[in-house]
Every structure is written in C-alpha cells, then in structure tokens.
C-alpha cells in the first residue's frame, strides 16, 4: 500500500506542473488519496481562552493509510493582524489532494467548505482586526465578555438553503465553489505556514487512535480543544452527532454554528481556563489589510487622543462603523446566497463550458461592483469621522508675539 502511495506521489508531482501557479502554491505535494474524507462532525466551540486568539476549525487529515480528525482549536497568530485560511481537500486527476491552510492578512479560498463559526465557505465573518486588537463576532464565536472586551454582534447567514457537512471540493458530492479574483489575490499575498503549536497539535492528533476515522466512524471523541494539544481536561469538546458516514450529505437545522452544544452543555462560560493570556500587544507590524476585504476595514488612522478630546465621540464613531459593517455583511451574504443558487440551478441543467464561464464572469462583475461600492461607503465614513475628530481638537493659541518693527 505504501509503495502504491509512493508511485502515486510521483505521478502527482508531474501532474501538478499543469496546475496554475496561484493554485499550486497551496498544494501539499505527495498527499493524495483515492477515497474522500468523511463529512465534518457537528460540535460545539470551546470558549475563547483570551484576547487575540483566532479560531482554527477542525479538519480531516491523512496519515498511515487512514484519515484522522484534527480538532478545532484557538490559536495565537504568528503576527498581529493575521487571519487563518483553512485547508481543504480538492478533487483533481482522480484523487483528493490536500491544500494546506495558511496565515495571511486576508482570508483566501478554502474550497467553499462550511467549517462553521464564521467560516461559511466564502470569506470569514467571525471577527476582524482593528489596529492591534481583534474584535470577535459573538453570534458565531464563544467568548466570555468578562475576559474578552472587544466584541460585536452580526448575524451570519448561511450561503446555502440546504446545509451539508461535506468536507471536500469537487468530485462526486463535493462543493462546486471556485476561487474568485479576490481570493486568488489573497493567495498571492505574503503567507505564514502553520505555527509550531498547530503542527504539534496535528501530530498529537495523528498519534491519538480514537481520532482515526476507521475507529470513530466519523464521530471523533475529541472534536475541539480550547488550546492546541489540550485533548484532556476542562474545555475539550466531543461531537454531538450520532453518525457521520463517508460522502453522506446532511441537513441539520443549525444556522450560524456548525452544531448544537452536546447534551452536557460543554459550551458554558464556566469551562474557560482559569488563567488568562496577557494583552496581545505582540511585536510585528500589522499588515495593511486586516483580513476582511480591504474596503470593509474600519479606520485605523483615527487620532490617538480622540478619547481625551471627547470620550463619547469614539463610541459614537464605533457604532457608526459597526452599523455600516453589518449592512455590508448582510448585502455580501445575500449576493453570495444568490450566486450559489444560480450555480446550483445551472449545474442541474448540465451547462456547456461557455455558459459556465459566462455565469462566472457575470457573478465576478457583480462582486467587483459591490466591493467598489463598499469601498466608497467606507472611505466616505472615514473622511466624515476624521473631520469630526479634527473639529474636536483644541485650537492652537494665537500668536502673542509683538509685530516686527519696521526699519
């Protein structure tokens, strides 16, 4: 079996030469499987350990002739301002290839896989960076507001009317998502690979027999952890689903999260670790983009003494920015939902390649127009808020020096 896998890897390396450069950058050469991964298990999210942690969803990895579940976990990014693009399995050349995840200033393409907790299949709605602080969307993330102060609440709408837990892109039963021009651009930005904690977390999962798909039948005992490698003790979460068969499609009623809490209600705030991490003022310059699309970024050039000039002004401007962000998120999700429905309708009609390309171009044009409109809205609000800040600045004293005497 291992010899066969080695030979397959050689053919795979040759076949990858035909894959576009922007896609090839995310392919892990040598990891190809003929059988697709199980569906994603439904599980609850452990409570966030503290400010600055980013949620990285669980996924099926492959090793030693079997899939194994890598539990979702909260991770500190390698630098302030970075977000996580999850990895995914994609069907190509009669095999499933693994496209590894990465850290970057923006969330890129991850196969259209609905990992939940803000990862709806397109983009990320679980939080954003503003300056050196990370803000959490409480509607899709589990945070204790007494520990994590920077929060907001925006309802996340699923892109599909029929929700399934499929864990791969392409092939029979897989998602049909294709990367947009914006996601391709995000893939070309400077990236960071998995942190050492993430790598150790994956290796620990590989060595845990209970996480093998052949053992747990798609229902791992440990589905999520509060920190990397913390598979035991308080905060570790198991699955809340009776069965997950390979390639099966499901239709749970859950909307914003990938699953309802288990019966023992493990997602209570009492499950958070007693210790709290120090403030996330880590070294490193924040990237120019904060992981949301660039036009949706809140202003970072606000004067540092705003609160001293008028404490209520900063709160007012933050509410204005949150309101605009919620409206833009709702519009973006509505467009994504309409595009998904159009794609599903066309697939049922067995379109030609020309018809498929025409639909993609039209949808891409609509996305570009929407992004341009959002950029203009954000710029207009930023300029308005900057003028408000300038009006609040104390006026400099008049020049009291006597006029120069004429010679």
C-alpha positions in Angstrom: 0.0 0.0 0.0 2.8 2.4 0.9 4.6 1.6 -2.3 1.5 2.3 -4.3 1.2 5.7 -2.5 4.8 6.5 -3.3 4.2 5.8 -7.0 1.0 7.8 -6.9 3.0 10.7 -5.4 5.5 10.6 -8.3 2.7 10.9 -10.8 1.1 13.6 -8.7 4.3 15.7 -8.7 4.3 15.6 -12.5 0.6 16.3 -12.8 1.0 19.4 -10.6 3.0 21.1 -13.3 -0.2 21.6 -15.2 -1.9 23.3 -12.3 -1.9 27.2 -12.3 0.7 28.8 -10.2 -1.7 30.5 -7.9 -3.3 27.1 -7.0 -0.1 25.2 -6.9 1.2 27.4 -4.0 -1.3 25.9 -1.7 -0.9 22.2 -2.7 0.9 19.8 -0.4 2.8 17.6 -2.8 2.6 13.8 -2.0 -0.7 13.9 -0.1 -3.2 12.4 -2.4 -6.0 9.9 -1.5 -8.4 8.0 -3.7 -11.2 7.9 -1.1 -12.7 11.2 0.1 -12.7 12.3 3.7 -15.8 11.8 6.0 -18.3 14.6 6.4 -17.5 17.2 9.0 -18.7 16.3 12.5 -21.0 18.6 14.4 -19.5 20.0 17.6 -19.5 22.9 20.0 -16.8 25.6 20.1 -14.8 25.8 23.3 -14.8 29.2 25.0 -12.0 31.5 23.8 -9.0 31.5 26.2 -8.4 35.2 25.9 -8.0 38.3 23.7 -6.1 37.8 20.4 -6.8 34.1 19.9 -8.1 33.1 16.4 -10.4 30.1 15.9 -8.9 27.4 13.5 -11.6 24.9 12.6 -11.2 21.1 12.8 -10.4 19.1 9.7 -9.7 15.6 8.4 -6.0 15.0 7.8 -4.5 11.8 6.3 -1.7 9.6 7.5 -0.7 5.9 7.7 -3.4 4.8 5.3 -6.3 6.4 7.2 -8.0 9.8 7.8 -7.8 11.2 11.3 -9.5 14.2 12.8 -7.5 17.3 13.9 -9.7 19.0 16.5 -10.6 22.7 16.0 -8.7 24.9 18.5 -8.0 28.5 19.4 -4.5 29.6 18.2 -2.4 32.7 18.6 -1.4 34.0 15.1 2.3 34.4 14.3 1.7 38.2 14.0 -0.9 40.7 14.9 -3.3 41.4 12.0 -3.2 37.9 10.5 -6.2 35.6 9.9 -6.4 31.9 9.2 -7.4 30.5 5.8 -8.4 26.8 6.5 -7.0 24.0 4.4 -9.3 21.7 2.3 -9.4 18.6 0.2 -9.9 19.1 -3.5 -10.7 16.5 -6.3 -8.2 16.6 -9.2 -6.7 13.9 -11.5 -8.8 11.1 -10.0 -7.6 11.8 -6.5 -8.2 14.0 -3.5 -5.4 16.5 -2.9 -4.8 18.4 0.3 -4.5 22.2 0.1 -3.0 23.3 3.4 -4.1 26.3 5.4 -2.1 29.4 5.9 -1.9 32.7 7.9 -2.3 35.9 5.9 -3.7 39.5 6.1 -6.9 38.3 4.3 -8.8 35.0 4.2 -8.5 33.3 0.8 -10.1 30.4 -0.9 -10.8 27.3 1.2 -12.9 25.2 -1.1 -16.3 26.5 -0.3 -16.3 24.3 2.8 -18.7 25.4 5.5 -16.5 24.9 8.6 -18.8 27.0 10.7 -18.0 29.5 13.4 -17.7 32.3 10.8 -16.1 30.2 8.1 -19.2 30.0 5.9 -17.4 28.7 2.8 -16.6 32.1 1.4 -14.8 34.7 3.4 -14.7 34.9 7.2 -17.3 36.5 9.5 -16.0 35.5 12.9 -14.0 38.6 13.7 -11.6 41.3 12.4 -8.5 43.2 13.4 -8.7 46.9 14.2 -5.3 48.4 14.9 -3.6 45.9 17.2 -6.8 44.5 18.7 -9.0 41.6 17.5 -12.8 42.0 17.6 -15.0 38.9 18.0 -18.4 38.4 16.4 -20.4 37.0 19.3 -23.1 35.5 17.0 -20.7 32.8 15.8 -17.9 32.7 18.4 -17.9 31.6 22.0 -16.3 34.3 24.2 -16.7 35.4 27.8 -17.2 39.2 27.7 -15.7 39.5 31.1 -12.4 38.2 29.6 -12.7 39.4 26.0 -13.9 43.0 25.8 -13.7 43.7 22.1 -16.9 42.1 20.7 -19.7 42.9 18.3 -22.8 41.1 17.1 -23.5 40.5 13.4 -25.9 37.7 12.4 -24.3 35.4 9.8 -26.5 33.9 7.1 -25.5 30.6 5.6 -24.9 30.7 1.8 -26.9 27.6 1.1 -30.5 26.9 1.9 -29.6 23.3 2.2 -26.7 22.9 4.7 -24.4 20.0 4.5 -21.2 18.9 6.2 -19.3 17.9 3.1 -15.6 18.2 3.7 -14.1 18.4 0.1 -14.3 20.4 -3.1 -15.0 18.9 -6.5 -15.7 15.3 -7.4 -18.9 13.4 -6.7 -20.8 15.0 -3.8 -18.2 17.8 -3.2 -18.7 21.5 -3.2 -18.7 23.3 -6.5 -17.1 26.6 -5.3 -14.4 28.2 -7.4 -12.0 30.9 -6.2 -12.9 34.5 -7.0 -10.4 37.0 -8.3 -10.2 38.5 -4.8 -9.5 35.1 -3.3 -6.8 34.4 -5.8 -5.2 37.8 -5.0 -5.3 36.9 -1.3 -3.5 33.6 -2.1 -0.6 35.6 -3.7 -0.1 37.8 -0.6 2.7 37.1 1.9 1.8 34.0 3.9 2.8 32.2 7.1 2.6 28.4 7.4 1.1 26.7 10.4 2.7 27.8 13.7 4.7 25.3 15.7 1.8 24.9 18.1 -0.5 24.0 15.2 2.0 21.5 13.8 2.4 19.8 17.2 -1.4 19.8 17.6 -1.8 17.9 14.3 1.0 15.5 15.2 -0.7 14.8 18.6 -4.0 14.1 16.8 -2.2 11.7 14.4 -1.0 9.7 17.3 -4.4 9.5 19.0 -6.0 6.3 17.9 -9.5 7.5 18.9 -9.3 10.2 16.2 -8.8 7.7 13.4 -11.8 7.7 11.0 -11.7 3.9 11.0 -12.1 3.8 14.7 -14.6 6.6 15.4 -16.5 6.2 12.1 -16.5 9.9 11.5 -17.5 10.8 15.1 -14.3 11.7 16.9 -14.3 11.6 20.7 -12.4 14.9 20.8 -13.8 17.4 18.2 -12.4 20.7 19.6 -10.0 21.9 22.2 -9.5 25.3 24.0 -5.8 25.3 23.1 -3.5 23.3 20.8 -2.8 19.9 22.1 -5.1 20.2 25.1 -7.0 16.9 24.4 -7.9 16.2 28.1 -9.3 18.2 30.9 -11.7 21.1 31.1 -12.8 22.6 27.8 -12.2 19.7 25.4 -15.4 19.1 23.4 -16.7 15.9 21.9 -19.1 15.6 18.9 -22.8 15.9 19.3 -23.9 13.7 16.3 -24.8 10.0 16.3 -23.2 9.1 13.0 -21.2 10.6 10.0 -20.9 8.3 7.0 -18.4 9.0 4.2 -19.8 11.2 1.5 -23.2 11.5 3.1 -25.0 14.8 3.0 -26.9 16.2 6.0 -29.3 18.9 6.6 -29.1 20.0 10.2 -31.2 22.9 11.4 -28.3 24.8 12.9 -27.6 28.1 11.2 -24.7 30.1 12.5 -22.7 27.4 14.2 -21.6 24.0 12.9 -23.6 22.2 15.5 -25.7 22.5 18.7 -23.9 22.0 22.0 -23.6 18.5 23.4 -26.1 17.2 26.0 -23.7 18.1 28.8 -23.6 21.7 27.7 -19.9 22.0 27.4 -20.0 25.5 25.9 -20.8 27.3 29.1 -18.5 30.1 30.3 -17.6 28.0 33.3 -15.5 25.9 31.0 -12.9 28.6 30.3 -9.4 28.0 31.7 -8.7 29.8 34.9 -5.7 31.6 33.5 -6.0 34.4 31.0 -3.4 35.3 28.5 -1.6 38.7 28.7 -2.6 41.5 26.4 -1.9 40.8 22.7 0.5 43.6 22.1 2.9 41.3 20.3 5.8 42.7 18.2 5.3 42.9 14.4 3.7 45.5 12.2 0.1 44.8 11.4 -0.5 44.1 7.7 -2.2 46.8 5.7 -5.3 44.7 5.4 -7.0 43.2 8.5 -8.3 40.0 7.0 -11.7 41.4 6.0 -11.9 42.6 2.4 -9.8 45.8 2.2 -12.7 48.1 1.5 -14.5 46.9 4.7 -11.7 47.8 7.0 -12.6 50.2 9.9 -10.4 53.3 10.0 -7.0 52.8 11.6 -5.8 56.3 11.3 -8.0 57.8 14.0 -6.3 60.3 16.2 -4.8 58.7 19.3 -6.1 61.4 21.6 -9.7 61.1 20.5 -10.9 59.8 23.8 -9.2 62.6 25.7 -10.9 65.2 23.5 -14.3 63.7 23.7 -14.9 60.2 25.3 -18.3 59.9 23.6 -17.1 60.6 20.1 -15.1 57.3 19.8 -18.1 55.3 21.0 -20.4 57.1 18.5 -18.0 56.5 15.6 -17.5 52.8 16.5 -21.3 52.4 16.5 -21.5 54.0 13.0 -18.7 51.7 11.7 -20.4 48.6 13.2 -23.7 49.6 11.6 -22.2 50.1 8.2 -20.3 46.8 8.6 -23.4 44.9 9.4 -25.2 46.3 6.4 -22.3 45.4 4.1 -22.0 41.9 5.6 -25.7 41.3 5.0 -25.5 42.6 1.4 -22.4 40.4 0.8 -24.1 37.3 2.2 -27.2 38.0 0.2 -25.2 38.2 -3.0 -23.3 35.0 -2.2 -26.5 33.2 -1.5 -28.0 34.3 -4.8 -24.8 33.3 -6.7 -24.9 29.8 -5.0 -28.5 29.3 -6.1 -27.6 30.3 -9.6 -24.7 27.9 -9.7 -26.8 25.1 -8.4 -29.6 25.8 -10.9 -27.1 25.8 -13.8 -25.5 22.5 -12.7 -28.8 20.8 -12.8 -29.2 22.0 -16.5 -25.8 20.5 -17.5 -24.4 23.7 -19.0 -21.7 23.9 -21.6 -18.3 25.3 -20.7 -19.2 28.6 -22.4 -22.3 29.0 -20.3 -20.4 28.2 -17.1 -17.8 30.8 -18.0 -20.4 33.4 -18.7 -22.0 32.9 -15.4 -18.7 33.2 -13.6 -17.8 36.4 -15.4 -21.2 37.9 -14.6 -21.0 37.0 -10.9 -17.5 38.2 -10.7 -18.6 41.6 -12.2 -21.4 41.8 -9.6 -18.9 41.1 -6.8 -16.5 43.7 -8.0 -19.2 46.3 -8.3 -20.4 45.5 -4.7 -16.8 45.7 -3.4 -16.3 49.1 -5.1 -19.5 50.4 -3.6 -18.4 49.2 -0.1 -15.0 50.9 -0.6 -16.7 54.2 -1.4 -19.0 53.9 1.6 -16.1 53.1 4.0 -14.0 56.0 2.6 -16.8 58.4 2.9 -17.5 57.5 6.5 -13.8 57.6 7.4 -13.5 61.1 5.9 -16.5 62.2 7.9 -15.2 60.8 11.1 -11.8 62.4 10.6 -13.4 65.8 10.1 -15.3 65.2 13.4 -12.0 64.4 15.2 -10.4 67.5 13.8 -13.2 69.7 15.0 -12.7 68.2 18.5 -9.0 69.1 18.6 -8.2 72.1 20.8 -7.4 75.1 18.7 -3.8 76.3 19.0 -3.3 79.6 20.9 -3.0 82.8 18.9 0.5 84.2 18.3 1.1 86.8 21.0 4.4 87.9 19.8 4.6 91.7 19.1 4.8 92.7 15.4 8.2 93.3 13.9 9.3 96.9 13.9 9.9 98.4 10.5 13.4 99.6 9.9 
